[in-house]
C-alpha cells in the first residue's frame, strides 16, 4: 500500500547480521512491544529515542519526546528538522505529508487542527503532491485487500440500536484472499465506524490496535483477528478488553 513512498525499498526489518544498533528511534509506537519482532535486534545497551503523540505512551525510551498536541508524529519530525537546521527535501516532504494525511484520516478526524492544515500546506509547497498521494493512499487497493474487505464486510453486524458495529477477519479469510496477517484493514474499520457514534471514533483504534500476530495463542484463535467497534459511552468498560464474537 505504501510502496510508492520514496525510499520504501531501502527499509529493512532488522540490522545487518552481526551489527548491534547503538541508537534506535521509535516513531508513533505506544510501547516497546508494539514494534514487533524488530525489538529483539535492539541491544540492551542501545540508546532508545521514543517519539510519539499519544498521551498513553509508556515512556519506554531513554529519551522520550511526547507531544499530545501534535496531530501526527510527522509534524513532530518536521519541527525537529527545522530546529536542527535540516532542509526538508521533496522526498522528505512527501513522506511527512503521508504521515500527516493518514494520522488525521485524510484530514477528517477530530485531531485535524489548524496547525496540521498549515503544516500540510507547507509540505505541499516543498514538493509533496496532495492529489497523487491521496490517490495512492485512499483510492488504490491491491486485489488481495479488496477480496479481504469483501469477505470481512459480509460478516458485519450492527447492534445496540445502530450504535455498535463490528466485523471480523479470520485466518480462513486471509488464506482465501492470499493476504498476510498484516493485511491493511482500514477500509473495514472505517466502514464499521460509519455506523457507530461519531463522538466515540477514538474507541475504534483502542479496540483494534492489537496486532493479529499476537492473537495466535489467545481466545481469538480462528476467530476475529481484528474488529472495528464503535460503542456508546455506557459500553466503554464492556469493550475495554475485546472478547471473541
N, C-alpha and C positions, 0 to 999 in steps of 0.2 A: 504493500500500500504506500509506503514511504520511500520506495526505491528510487523515486525521481529526485530526491534531495541531493544537492551537491555534496560529494564526499561520502555518500552512503556505502559505496563499495569498499571504503577504507576502514569500515568498522569491523572489529574483531571481538569475539565473545570473551576472549581471555588474552593475557600477555603471551609473548613468545615463550617457548619452552626454556626453562632454566632462568627466567627473568623474574625477580621479585620486585613488584612495584614499591616505590618509596613514597609516592604521593598519589592519592586516589581521590577523585572528585565524584560525589554523588549528586545527581540532579533530580529534583521532583520525586524523591523517594522518602516516604514517611518513616521507614525503619530499614535496618540493615538487611533483614531477611527478604524484603520485597524485591531486592535486586537479583534474586535467584541464584543460580549456580555460580555466577561470577564471584560471589563473595568468598568462595574457598580459595581463590587466587590471591587474596589480599594477605600479605604477610602481617604477622601480629605487630610488627614494629612500624608499619606504614602509617603515615600521617593521613588522616581522613578529613576531607573538607565536605561538609554536608550543606547543600544549598537547596532551599525549599521555600514554598509559600503557604504550606498548610500549618495551621496552628497546632494540629495534633502531632506534629513531627516529634519523634522520640529523642531528638538531640543526641544522636549516637556518634557524632563526629568529634574529632579533636578540635576542629574549628567548625562552628555552626553559624550559618548565615540564613536566618529565617525571617521572612517578611510577609506576614499575613495580609498586608495591604496590597501586595502585588497580585495582579490577575494571572500571571504566569511566571514560571521561572525564567522564561525567555526575556521578560522585562528586566529581571534582576541581573541576568548575564549582560544585557545591553548596558545597564548602568555601571556594571563593573568594568566593562571595556572602556566606557567613557572616562571613568575615574582613573584608570591606569594608563590612559592615553593611547589605546589601540584603535586603529582605524577600522571602521565597520565596512567591509567589502561587500560586493553584491552577493557573494556566496554566503557570507555570514548573515546578511540581511534576510536572505531567502529562508534560511534555517530558523532564524529567530522569529520571523513572521509566521511560519508554520506553527511554532511553539505557542505563539500568542493566539493565533486563529483557533487552534484545536482546544486549547485550555479554556477558551471562552465559548466553546460550542459554536464557532462561526460568528462570534460577536453577538450571540443571542442569550447567553446566560446572565444571571444577575451580577456576576463578577466583571461584566463589561463596563469599565469605568471610562470617564473622560480621558484619564491618563493613558489607559490601554488603547483607546482610539487614536490619541495623539502619537503614541509610540508606533502604532501600525502605519499611520500616515508617514512618519519619518522613515520607517523601514522601506516603505514603497518608494519613497524619494531616493533611497540609497540603492535601489535596484531590484527589490522584491516585486514580483508580478502578481498582484492580488487575484486577477482573473484566472490565470493559469494555475495558481496554487489552489484556489477554490475548486477548480475543475478536477484536479488530481486528487484532492483530499476527499471531496464530498460527492463527486459525480462518477468517478472511475472506480469500478469494482472488479476484481478477478472473478472468474467463473466459480471458483470454489466458495467464495464469500456469498455470492448470490444464491447458490444452491443451499448453503448452510442457513442463510437467513430465511429462505422459503420454508425449509423444514421446521425451523425453530418457531417462526411466526404461526405456523399451523397448530402449535401447542398452546398458543396464548389463551389465558383465562382471565376474565375480568370479574372481580368480586367486590364486596363491600359497597354496593350501590355505585359501582364505577369508579371508586376512589383507589382501588388497588388493581394492578395488572401485572401478571408475571408470565414468563415463558421460559423454556429450558433448552439447553443444548446438551445432548447426550453423547457419549462416546460413539454410539452407533451412528449418530448423525455425522460426527466428524469423519468417521470412516467412509460413509456413503458419499460425502461431499469431497472426499480426498483432501480434507483440511487438517492442519495440525492443531494441537491443543491450544496454541497461541493465536488461533484464527481470530480476526477482529470481530467483535460483536456490538460495535457502536450502533449499527442500524437497528439491531434488536432492542437494545436498551432504550434508544430514542423512541421507538415505536410504542413500547410499553409505557414509557414516561408520558407520552402524549395523552394517555388515557387516565393518568393519575392527577393528583393535586399539584398544580404548578408551584405552589408555595413550598412544597417539600421535595423539589427536584434534587437537592443535595443528597437525599437519602439513597438515591439510585446508586451513586458511586460508593456510598458507605456499605451498601449491601453487596455490591458486585465486585468489590476490589480484590477479593480473594482469587488468586491465580489458580486455574484449573489443575496445574501440575501439582498443587498441594492438596488436592482433594482425592487423590487416588486411594488413600487408605482410610478415608473418613466415611461418614454416613451418606455422602453424595455419590459413592461409587456406583457407576452405571445408572446414575440418576442425573439430576441437574448439575452441570458443571458451572453454569453461570445463569443468573436470573436477573431480571430487571424489575424493580419493585418501586412503586410509589404508594405510600400509605398515609392515612390521616394521622394527626398528631397523637391521638389516643393509642394508636397501634405502634408507635415507635419502639417501645420496650419489647413488644412481641416479636419485632423483626430485627432486633439488635444482634441476635445470633440466628442466622438463617438455618432452617431445617429443611430436609428434603421434602418435596411435594409428595 
